[in-house]
Amino acid sequence: MAAGAPTPTEYVKHHITNLSYGEGLWTFHMDTLVVSFVLGLFFLTFFILAARKATSGVPGKLQNFVEMLVDFVDESVKGSFHGPRNFIGPLSLTIFVWVFLWNVMDIIPVDYLPLLSYKVLGLEYTRIVPSADINAPFGLSFTVLALILIYSVKGKGFSGFGKELLFHPFGSSPFLWPANLLLNLVEMIAKPISLGLRLFGNLYAAELIFVLIALLPWWIQFIPGGVWAIFHILVIPLQAFIFMTLTIVYLSLAYEEH
């Protein structure tokens, strides 16, 4: 950290800078990776604990909560995906909970964990909101793109997928193949880009507003900070739900023939 009191520009820049190692394409944002891993481990531990405590008798609060969450995701999958759901269901649940936990980290006051990591570990930079780091949303969205390609082949076969790329939407005339292929490739690439940018844009803006609020005098911060936190609590599950729902829809479109 800079010696003395930082300027507002230095303060904002410090809070939106990741702890990075490496150069170029091999730059790793370690804070994003570690926080994502810890949240994923928490998610798995929580659900494993709930599964072990599950009973056919009167369910406890933990079992009720997990069953409600699973039923909610399962209904979303049933309403949008009409193929085999043995993989899509767990995938959707994982995406929803993991993205939700990413977003929840934005509620923690902006100085707490970065200051703790600086005092304890000597780390100069620490960002604790993975979804506000463009690499995390895009990493997840390009994983969805890979699944779109897999389910396109799984549902239609290689020949059916190739025919769809060449013949849809303008017809099977050879003169229209380049236009069909171009439009389908643009549509395919636009899906993960829009998926990642939507999540990143909303959470990056929210994080930046929390940082700007932290620049205000301490005795007034709780008013705009509280109002923004209440509004942001609505955004957190909404963005996770949108990411999950669009993933289900994209995979459904990839699996079904057109």
C-alpha positions as CSV (number, residue, x, y, z in Angstrom):
1,M,0.0,0.0,0.0
2,A,1.1,3.6,-0.6
3,A,2.7,5.4,2.3
4,G,0.4,7.8,4.1
5,A,-3.2,8.4,3.2
6,P,-3.9,7.5,-0.5
7,T,-5.6,9.9,-2.8
8,P,-9.1,8.9,-4.0
9,T,-7.6,7.8,-7.4
10,E,-5.0,5.6,-5.7
11,Y,-7.6,4.2,-3.3
12,V,-10.0,3.2,-6.2
13,K,-7.2,1.8,-8.3
14,H,-5.9,-0.2,-5.4
15,H,-9.2,-1.8,-4.7
16,I,-9.9,-2.8,-8.4
17,T,-6.4,-4.3,-8.9
18,N,-6.0,-8.1,-8.7
19,L,-3.2,-10.0,-7.0
20,S,-1.5,-11.2,-10.2
21,Y,1.4,-13.5,-11.0
22,G,2.9,-14.1,-14.4
23,E,2.8,-12.1,-17.6
24,G,0.6,-11.9,-20.7
25,L,-1.7,-14.9,-21.3
26,W,0.0,-16.6,-18.4
27,T,-1.1,-14.0,-15.8
28,F,-2.9,-15.6,-12.9
29,H,-5.2,-13.6,-10.7
30,M,-4.5,-15.5,-7.6
31,D,-7.1,-13.7,-5.4
32,T,-9.9,-14.7,-7.9
33,L,-8.7,-18.3,-8.1
34,V,-8.3,-18.7,-4.3
35,V,-11.7,-17.1,-3.5
36,S,-13.4,-19.2,-6.2
37,F,-11.8,-22.4,-4.9
38,V,-12.8,-21.6,-1.3
39,L,-16.3,-20.8,-2.2
40,G,-16.6,-23.9,-4.3
41,L,-15.3,-26.0,-1.4
42,F,-17.8,-24.4,0.9
43,F,-20.6,-25.2,-1.5
44,L,-19.5,-28.9,-1.8
45,T,-19.1,-29.2,2.0
46,F,-22.5,-27.6,2.7
47,F,-24.3,-30.0,0.3
48,I,-22.4,-33.1,1.4
49,L,-23.3,-32.2,5.0
50,A,-26.9,-31.8,4.1
51,A,-26.9,-35.1,2.2
52,R,-25.5,-37.0,5.1
53,K,-28.0,-35.5,7.5
54,A,-31.0,-36.1,5.1
55,T,-33.8,-38.2,6.6
56,S,-37.0,-39.6,5.3
57,G,-38.7,-38.5,8.5
58,V,-39.2,-34.9,9.6
59,P,-36.6,-32.9,7.8
60,G,-34.4,-30.3,9.6
61,K,-33.9,-26.7,8.5
62,L,-30.8,-27.6,6.6
63,Q,-32.5,-30.3,4.6
64,N,-35.5,-28.1,3.9
65,F,-33.3,-25.3,2.6
66,V,-31.3,-27.7,0.3
67,E,-34.4,-29.4,-1.0
68,M,-36.1,-26.1,-1.7
69,L,-33.0,-25.0,-3.7
70,V,-32.8,-28.3,-5.6
71,D,-36.5,-28.2,-6.4
72,F,-36.2,-24.6,-7.6
73,V,-33.3,-25.4,-10.0
74,D,-35.0,-28.7,-11.1
75,E,-38.2,-26.8,-12.0
76,S,-36.1,-24.3,-14.1
77,V,-34.4,-27.2,-15.9
78,K,-37.7,-29.0,-16.6
79,G,-39.3,-25.9,-18.0
80,S,-36.5,-25.2,-20.5
81,F,-34.6,-28.4,-21.3
82,H,-36.5,-31.3,-22.8
83,G,-33.7,-33.8,-23.2
84,P,-31.9,-36.0,-20.6
85,R,-31.4,-34.0,-17.5
86,N,-29.0,-36.2,-15.5
87,F,-26.1,-33.8,-16.2
88,I,-28.0,-30.5,-16.8
89,G,-29.6,-30.5,-13.4
90,P,-26.4,-30.7,-11.3
91,L,-24.7,-28.3,-13.7
92,S,-27.4,-25.7,-13.3
93,L,-27.4,-26.1,-9.5
94,T,-23.6,-25.7,-9.4
95,I,-23.7,-22.6,-11.6
96,F,-26.5,-21.0,-9.6
97,V,-24.9,-21.6,-6.2
98,W,-21.3,-20.8,-7.2
99,V,-22.2,-17.5,-9.0
100,F,-24.5,-16.6,-6.1
101,L,-21.6,-17.1,-3.7
102,W,-19.3,-15.1,-6.0
103,N,-21.7,-12.2,-5.9
104,V,-22.4,-12.4,-2.1
105,M,-18.7,-11.5,-1.5
106,D,-19.6,-8.0,-2.8
107,I,-21.6,-7.4,0.4
108,I,-18.5,-7.6,2.6
109,P,-17.2,-4.1,3.3
110,V,-14.5,-3.3,0.8
111,D,-11.6,-2.7,3.2
112,Y,-12.1,-5.7,5.6
113,L,-10.6,-8.7,3.8
114,P,-8.0,-6.7,1.7
115,L,-6.7,-5.1,5.0
116,L,-6.7,-8.5,6.7
117,S,-4.7,-10.1,3.9
118,Y,-2.2,-7.2,4.0
119,K,-1.7,-7.3,7.7
120,V,-1.5,-11.2,8.0
121,L,-0.1,-12.3,4.6
122,G,1.6,-9.1,3.4
123,L,-0.4,-9.1,0.2
124,E,-0.4,-5.8,-1.6
125,Y,-3.6,-6.4,-3.6
126,T,-6.7,-8.5,-2.8
127,R,-10.0,-8.5,-4.7
128,I,-12.6,-10.8,-3.1
129,V,-15.4,-10.6,-5.7
130,P,-14.6,-13.2,-8.5
131,S,-17.5,-12.1,-10.7
132,A,-16.1,-8.5,-10.7
133,D,-12.9,-9.9,-12.3
134,I,-13.7,-10.4,-16.0
135,N,-11.6,-13.6,-16.2
136,A,-14.0,-15.5,-13.9
137,P,-17.3,-14.8,-15.7
138,F,-15.6,-15.4,-19.1
139,G,-14.0,-18.6,-17.8
140,L,-17.4,-19.9,-16.8
141,S,-19.1,-18.7,-20.0
142,F,-16.6,-20.3,-22.3
143,T,-17.1,-23.5,-20.4
144,V,-20.7,-23.2,-21.3
145,L,-19.7,-22.6,-24.9
146,A,-17.8,-25.9,-24.8
147,L,-20.9,-27.6,-23.5
148,I,-23.0,-26.0,-26.2
149,L,-20.8,-27.7,-28.8
150,I,-20.8,-31.0,-27.0
151,Y,-24.6,-31.0,-26.7
152,S,-25.0,-29.9,-30.3
153,V,-23.2,-33.0,-31.4
154,K,-24.9,-35.2,-28.8
155,G,-28.4,-34.1,-29.8
156,K,-28.0,-34.0,-33.6
157,G,-24.8,-36.0,-34.4
158,F,-21.9,-34.6,-36.3
159,S,-23.8,-34.6,-39.6
160,G,-26.9,-32.9,-38.1
161,F,-24.8,-30.2,-36.4
162,G,-22.9,-29.6,-39.6
163,K,-26.2,-29.4,-41.6
164,E,-27.6,-26.9,-39.2
165,L,-24.5,-24.7,-39.5
166,L,-24.7,-24.7,-43.3
167,F,-28.5,-24.8,-43.9
168,H,-29.9,-22.7,-41.1
169,P,-31.6,-20.1,-41.3
170,F,-31.7,-19.3,-45.0
171,G,-32.0,-22.7,-46.6
172,S,-29.8,-25.4,-48.2
173,S,-28.7,-23.6,-51.4
174,P,-24.9,-23.8,-51.7
175,F,-24.9,-20.1,-52.5
176,L,-26.3,-19.4,-49.0
177,W,-23.9,-21.7,-47.1
178,P,-21.3,-18.9,-46.3
179,A,-24.0,-16.6,-45.0
180,N,-25.6,-19.4,-42.9
181,L,-22.2,-20.4,-41.5
182,L,-21.2,-16.8,-40.7
183,L,-24.5,-16.1,-38.9
184,N,-24.3,-19.3,-36.9
185,L,-20.7,-18.7,-35.8
186,V,-21.5,-15.1,-34.8
187,E,-24.5,-16.3,-32.8
188,M,-22.4,-19.1,-31.2
189,I,-19.6,-16.7,-30.1
190,A,-22.1,-14.0,-29.0
191,K,-23.7,-16.3,-26.4
192,P,-20.7,-16.8,-24.1
193,I,-19.6,-13.2,-24.6
194,S,-23.0,-11.7,-23.6
195,L,-23.3,-14.3,-20.8
196,G,-19.9,-13.3,-19.3
197,L,-20.2,-9.5,-19.9
198,R,-23.7,-9.3,-18.3
199,L,-22.4,-10.8,-15.0
200,F,-19.1,-9.0,-15.1
201,G,-20.7,-5.6,-15.9
202,N,-23.3,-5.7,-13.1
203,L,-20.9,-6.9,-10.4
204,Y,-18.0,-4.6,-11.5
205,A,-20.3,-1.6,-11.3
206,A,-21.6,-2.7,-7.9
207,E,-18.1,-3.2,-6.6
208,L,-17.0,0.2,-7.9
209,I,-20.0,2.0,-6.3
210,F,-19.1,0.3,-2.9
211,V,-15.5,1.6,-3.3
212,L,-16.7,5.1,-4.1
213,I,-19.0,5.1,-1.1
214,A,-16.1,4.1,1.1
215,L,-14.4,7.3,0.1
216,L,-17.1,9.3,2.0
217,P,-16.6,10.3,5.6
218,W,-17.2,7.4,8.0
219,W,-20.2,9.0,9.7
220,I,-22.2,9.2,6.4
221,Q,-21.1,6.0,4.7
222,F,-23.8,3.8,6.2
223,I,-26.7,5.8,4.6
224,P,-25.7,5.4,0.9
225,G,-23.9,2.2,1.7
226,G,-27.0,0.7,3.3
227,V,-29.3,1.8,0.6
228,W,-27.0,0.4,-2.1
229,A,-26.5,-2.9,-0.2
230,I,-30.3,-3.4,0.1
231,F,-30.7,-2.9,-3.6
232,H,-27.6,-5.1,-4.4
233,I,-29.1,-7.9,-2.3
234,L,-31.7,-8.2,-5.1
235,V,-29.1,-8.1,-7.8
236,I,-27.0,-10.9,-6.3
237,P,-29.5,-13.8,-6.8
238,L,-31.0,-12.3,-9.9
239,Q,-27.6,-12.4,-11.8
240,A,-27.0,-16.0,-10.6
241,F,-30.5,-16.9,-11.8
242,I,-30.0,-15.2,-15.2
243,F,-26.7,-16.9,-15.8
244,M,-28.2,-20.3,-14.9
245,T,-31.3,-19.8,-17.0
246,L,-29.5,-18.7,-20.1
247,T,-27.1,-21.7,-19.7
248,I,-30.1,-24.0,-19.7
249,V,-31.7,-22.3,-22.6
250,Y,-28.5,-22.3,-24.7
251,L,-28.0,-26.0,-24.0
252,S,-31.6,-26.8,-24.9
253,L,-31.3,-24.9,-28.2
254,A,-28.0,-26.8,-28.9
255,Y,-29.6,-30.2,-28.2
256,E,-32.8,-29.8,-30.1
257,E,-33.1,-30.0,-33.8
258,H,-34.3,-26.9,-35.8
